[in-house]
C-alpha cells in the first residue's frame, strides 16, 4: 500500500532537509528510522518521495512524504515517533500507488518578524500587494537552472500581528528557491525606505537596469506550515514524540539572553 505521512520538524536540529552523505538531515534521519523499524527496506523499493525540501535552518509544521510499504497503517506512526529526534509524525492517508507528494494543491509558508523590524505595518501591507499578481519572480529567487519556470502566482500574502511578532503568511501552488525569504526582505526594504516601489516593479516586469539586492532573510524564522492535497489526512494524537521539551529549552534560553541584555 502507498501512504502519505504528514510531519513536523525543528529545522535547527538538522543540516538541511534533503538527504546527503555525511550530513545529519531531516530526510536522512527519517529514512534511517524507517529502515530501523522495518517500515521500508530501501528508498528505491518504497518509492520514497518528499513534498518540499526546505533549506538548512527552516522548520516545518506540515510537510508531507510518501512511501509504499506492507507495514500496517495504524502502526507506522507509533513505530516512528519513539525513535525520532526533532521530528514528529502526526497524520496519515492512504493514497493511489502513483501518488507523488510534489504535486500539491497549495503550500503555506510563514515568516516570523519582530515588530521592531518594521514599526509601520501599514507600509509592509502595502508593499506586499506588489507581489500578488501573476509575475516573473526570477529576481526574487535563487536558481541556477536556466530551464526553471520562474513565472508564478501567489494565492495570498497576509500579515498577522501576534504579540511582539508580525507573521507574514504566503500561500501558493508552488514556490521558488528562497522566494519567501527574499520577498520578506524586499517588503521590509521598501517599507523602511531602503528600496523604492518602482525598483521592485521594474524587477517584476524584467525592465530593471540595476538590481536592488537586500540579502534574503535568515532561514531560522521560516516555517513550512502546510501542504494541501485533494484528500484529507487522518490525524492521530499522542503518537509519541512531543516538541514540549524543545519549546521549554528555547524559552529558557530566551530568558538567559534577556538577563545578559539587561546587564550589558
RODO-2510 file (C-alpha; in nm, 4 decimals, decimal comma):
residues 264
     n   res          X          Y          Z
     1     x     0,0000     0,0000     0,0000
     2     x     0,1059     0,3587    -0,0542
     3     x     0,0699     0,6156     0,2231
     4     x     0,1147     0,9902     0,2617
     5     x     0,2543     1,0936     0,6010
     6     x     0,2328     1,4444     0,7465
     7     x     0,5035     1,5536     0,9878
     8     x     0,6662     1,8483     1,1643
     9     x     1,0289     1,9172     1,2469
    10     x     1,2583     2,1693     1,4126
    11     x     1,4946     2,2798     1,1371
    12     x     1,7602     2,3959     1,3836
    13     x     1,8270     2,0308     1,4718
    14     x     1,9397     1,9356     1,1201
    15     x     2,1819     2,0342     0,8443
    16     x     1,9042     2,0845     0,5911
    17     x     1,6191     1,8642     0,4733
    18     x     1,7417     1,6653     0,1708
    19     x     1,9442     1,3524     0,2445
    20     x     2,3179     1,3910     0,1862
    21     x     2,6080     1,1585     0,2638
    22     x     2,7891     1,2523     0,5880
    23     x     2,5285     1,5138     0,6887
    24     x     2,2608     1,4835     0,9566
    25     x     1,9498     1,5887     0,7633
    26     x     1,5760     1,5651     0,8256
    27     x     1,5128     1,3307     0,5340
    28     x     1,8168     1,1210     0,6174
    29     x     1,7029     1,0765     0,9782
    30     x     1,3536     0,9758     0,8639
    31     x     1,4888     0,7174     0,6205
    32     x     1,7182     0,5778     0,8911
    33     x     1,4217     0,5436     1,1293
    34     x     1,2004     0,3778     0,8668
    35     x     1,4686     0,1244     0,7845
    36     x     1,5403     0,0573     1,1528
    37     x     1,1727    -0,0168     1,2194
    38     x     1,1435    -0,2318     0,9036
    39     x     0,8839     0,0045     0,7539
    40     x     1,0876     0,0250     0,4333
    41     x     1,3888    -0,1672     0,3036
    42     x     1,5177     0,0939     0,0621
    43     x     1,4350     0,4363    -0,0806
    44     x     1,4004     0,2918    -0,4281
    45     x     1,1752    -0,0019    -0,3397
    46     x     0,9463     0,2134    -0,1233
    47     x     0,9356     0,4929    -0,3853
    48     x     1,0145     0,7365    -0,1052
    49     x     0,9292     1,0946    -0,2056
    50     x     0,9029     1,4253    -0,0216
    51     x     0,6734     1,7170    -0,0965
    52     x     0,9040     2,0059    -0,0063
    53     x     1,2769     2,0231     0,0581
    54     x     1,3450     2,3062     0,2994
    55     x     1,6813     2,4797     0,3430
    56     x     1,9091     2,4401     0,6429
    57     x     1,7500     2,6071     0,9445
    58     x     1,3951     2,6108     0,8042
    59     x     1,1315     2,4294     1,0113
    60     x     0,8001     2,2707     0,9181
    61     x     0,4630     2,2211     1,0831
    62     x     0,3118     2,0263     0,7942
    63     x     0,5486     1,8746     0,5393
    64     x     0,4443     1,5549     0,3603
    65     x     0,6218     1,2446     0,2325
    66     x     0,5031     0,9238     0,0675
    67     x     0,6124     0,5601     0,0895
    68     x     0,4943     0,2250    -0,0406
    69     x     0,5053    -0,0397     0,2326
    70     x     0,3407    -0,3558     0,3666
    71     x     0,3637    -0,2166     0,7209
    72     x     0,0272    -0,1809     0,8973
    73     x    -0,1187     0,1661     0,8519
    74     x    -0,2160     0,2052     1,2174
    75     x     0,1337     0,1077     1,3340
    76     x     0,3553     0,3313     1,1170
    77     x     0,3409     0,6482     1,3284
    78     x     0,3637     0,4506     1,6537
    79     x     0,6791     0,2824     1,5273
    80     x     0,8461     0,6035     1,4084
    81     x     0,7865     0,8683     1,6748
    82     x     0,9529     0,6992     1,9758
    83     x     1,2893     0,6938     1,7946
    84     x     1,2610     1,0349     1,6260
    85     x     1,4641     1,3372     1,7393
    86     x     1,3257     1,6784     1,6454
    87     x     1,0578     1,5254     1,4200
    88     x     0,7010     1,4189     1,4870
    89     x     0,4636     1,2345     1,2525
    90     x     0,1009     1,3119     1,3305
    91     x    -0,1213     1,2274     1,0303
    92     x    -0,1522     0,9647     0,7567
    93     x    -0,3607     0,8926     0,4469
    94     x    -0,3877     0,6003     0,2077
    95     x    -0,3141     0,7201    -0,1471
    96     x    -0,3009     0,5720    -0,5011
    97     x     0,0150     0,3840    -0,5966
    98     x     0,1257     0,6533    -0,8423
    99     x     0,0880     0,9368    -0,5915
   100     x     0,3743     1,1904    -0,5785
   101     x     0,3653     1,4439    -0,2918
   102     x     0,5428     1,7019    -0,5080
   103     x     0,2108     1,7593    -0,6861
   104     x     0,0352     1,9563    -0,4130
   105     x    -0,2636     2,1885    -0,4499
   106     x    -0,1198     2,4572    -0,2248
   107     x     0,1689     2,5274     0,0120
   108     x     0,1675     2,7708     0,3032
   109     x     0,4769     2,9358     0,4496
   110     x     0,5072     3,1700     0,7453
   111     x     0,7953     3,4049     0,8183
   112     x     0,8215     3,5417     1,1739
   113     x     0,9355     3,9032     1,2228
   114     x     0,9725     4,1113     1,5358
   115     x     0,7631     4,4273     1,5286
   116     x     1,0664     4,6464     1,5833
   117     x     1,1975     4,5334     1,2428
   118     x     0,9124     4,7248     1,0783
   119     x     0,7428     4,9852     1,3009
   120     x     0,4900     5,0793     1,0296
   121     x     0,2961     4,7632     0,9487
   122     x     0,0639     4,9503     0,7075
   123     x     0,3612     5,0154     0,4774
   124     x     0,4536     4,6482     0,4958
   125     x     0,0987     4,5524     0,3947
   126     x     0,1019     4,7988     0,1046
   127     x     0,4346     4,6606    -0,0173
   128     x     0,3067     4,3018    -0,0072
   129     x     0,0407     4,3891    -0,2651
   130     x     0,3120     4,4423    -0,5279
   131     x     0,3681     4,0654    -0,5420
   132     x     0,0124     3,9349    -0,5672
   133     x    -0,0478     3,9197    -0,9433
   134     x     0,0991     3,6508    -1,1694
   135     x     0,4531     3,7729    -1,2338
   136     x     0,8086     3,6635    -1,3053
   137     x     0,9949     3,6161    -0,9772
   138     x     1,3351     3,5289    -1,1245
   139     x     1,4967     3,8282    -0,9487
   140     x     1,3376     3,7287    -0,6184
   141     x     1,4674     3,3724    -0,6027
   142     x     1,7914     3,1798    -0,6208
   143     x     1,8192     2,9426    -0,9122
   144     x     2,0967     2,8001    -1,1253
   145     x     1,8585     2,6144    -1,3564
   146     x     1,8016     2,8186    -1,6713
   147     x     1,5047     2,5970    -1,7615
   148     x     1,3149     2,6552    -1,4378
   149     x     0,9827     2,8332    -1,4812
   150     x     1,0100     3,1442    -1,2637
   151     x     0,6709     3,2910    -1,3509
   152     x     0,4031     3,2076    -1,0950
   153     x     0,1112     3,3482    -0,8993
   154     x     0,0950     3,3843    -0,5224
   155     x    -0,2505     3,2997    -0,3878
   156     x    -0,2250     3,5372    -0,0921
   157     x     0,0036     3,7324     0,1396
   158     x    -0,1392     3,8003     0,4849
   159     x     0,0186     3,9902     0,7732
   160     x    -0,0818     3,8713     1,1197
   161     x     0,0026     4,0682     1,4337
   162     x     0,0634     3,8403     1,7293
   163     x     0,2123     3,9922     2,0439
   164     x     0,5580     4,1269     1,9651
   165     x     0,5624     3,9495     1,6281
   166     x     0,4462     4,0114     1,2732
   167     x     0,3732     3,6873     1,0886
   168     x     0,3982     3,7040     0,7103
   169     x     0,1886     3,4184     0,5686
   170     x     0,2250     3,3391     0,1982
   171     x     0,0228     3,0794     0,0076
   172     x     0,0867     2,9494    -0,3438
   173     x     0,0688     2,6357    -0,5554
   174     x     0,4496     2,6275    -0,5748
   175     x     0,7488     2,8293    -0,4591
   176     x     1,0925     2,9046    -0,5977
   177     x     1,4141     2,8528    -0,4026
   178     x     1,4463     3,1225    -0,1298
   179     x     1,1405     3,3057    -0,2654
   180     x     0,9717     3,3667     0,0706
   181     x     1,2901     3,4841     0,2423
   182     x     1,3696     3,7226    -0,0426
   183     x     1,0162     3,8597    -0,0703
   184     x     1,0080     3,9381     0,3017
   185     x     1,3481     4,1029     0,2729
   186     x     1,2246     4,3290    -0,0088
   187     x     0,8990     4,4030     0,1722
   188     x     1,0976     4,5304     0,4704
   189     x     1,3402     4,7244     0,2494
   190     x     1,0542     4,9076     0,0745
   191     x     0,8586     4,9673     0,3957
   192     x     1,1709     5,1088     0,5625
   193     x     1,2571     5,3315     0,2643
   194     x     1,5702     5,1445     0,1566
   195     x     1,4340     5,0322    -0,1848
   196     x     1,1695     5,2089    -0,3957
   197     x     0,8441     5,0516    -0,5122
   198     x     0,9418     5,1489    -0,8661
   199     x     1,2586     4,9384    -0,8465
   200     x     1,0550     4,6365    -0,7298
   201     x     0,8092     4,6846    -1,0156
   202     x     1,0998     4,7009    -1,2636
   203     x     1,2382     4,3757    -1,1242
   204     x     0,8992     4,2057    -1,1562
   205     x     0,8455     4,3121    -1,5187
   206     x     1,2068     4,2487    -1,6203
   207     x     1,2973     4,6069    -1,7168
   208     x     1,5363     4,6663    -1,4285
   209     x     1,8774     4,8116    -1,5135
   210     x     2,0458     4,7823    -1,1745
   211     x     1,9233     4,5168    -0,9348
   212     x     1,8295     4,6062    -0,5809
   213     x     1,9650     4,3257    -0,3690
   214     x     1,8906     4,3124     0,0029
   215     x     2,0046     3,9808     0,1438
   216     x     1,7443     3,7055     0,1930
   217     x     1,6083     3,6885     0,5465
   218     x     1,7637     3,4296     0,7826
   219     x     1,6184     3,0779     0,7371
   220     x     1,5616     3,0107     1,1083
   221     x     1,2414     3,2212     1,1180
   222     x     1,0777     3,0445     0,8222
   223     x     0,8204     2,7671     0,8662
   224     x     0,6528     2,5449     0,6083
   225     x     0,3085     2,5459     0,7713
   226     x     0,1116     2,3112     0,5487
   227     x     0,0927     2,1258     0,2185
   228     x    -0,2592     2,0601     0,0873
   229     x    -0,3891     1,7933    -0,1492
   230     x    -0,7289     1,6817    -0,2813
   231     x    -0,7676     1,4390     0,0096
   232     x    -0,7788     1,4671     0,3881
   233     x    -0,5355     1,3187     0,6366
   234     x    -0,6285     1,1142     0,9407
   235     x    -0,4700     1,2880     1,2376
   236     x    -0,3500     1,0707     1,5253
   237     x    -0,2936     1,2417     1,8595
   238     x    -0,0485     1,1281     2,1249
   239     x     0,1618     0,9089     1,8965
   240     x     0,4980     0,9645     2,0586
   241     x     0,7482     1,2484     2,0358
   242     x     0,6462     1,5919     2,1672
   243     x     0,8047     1,9302     2,0948
   244     x     0,7370     2,0493     2,4514
   245     x     1,0922     1,9781     2,5661
   246     x     1,2407     2,1758     2,2770
   247     x     0,9961     2,4610     2,3377
   248     x     1,0831     2,4805     2,7071
   249     x     1,4527     2,4801     2,6217
   250     x     1,4002     2,7697     2,3789
   251     x     1,2012     2,9679     2,6370
   252     x     1,4722     2,9190     2,8976
   253     x     1,7408     3,0214     2,6503
   254     x     1,5467     3,3385     2,5696
   255     x     1,5361     3,4108     2,9435
   256     x     1,9125     3,3685     2,9676
   257     x     1,9686     3,6109     2,6789
   258     x     1,7244     3,8554     2,8376
   259     x     1,9341     3,8620     3,1570
   260     x     2,2515     3,9244     2,9565
   261     x     2,0921     4,2087     2,7550
   262     x     1,9702     4,3777     3,0757
   263     x     2,3207     4,3569     3,2253
   264     x     2,5144     4,4975     2,9295
***
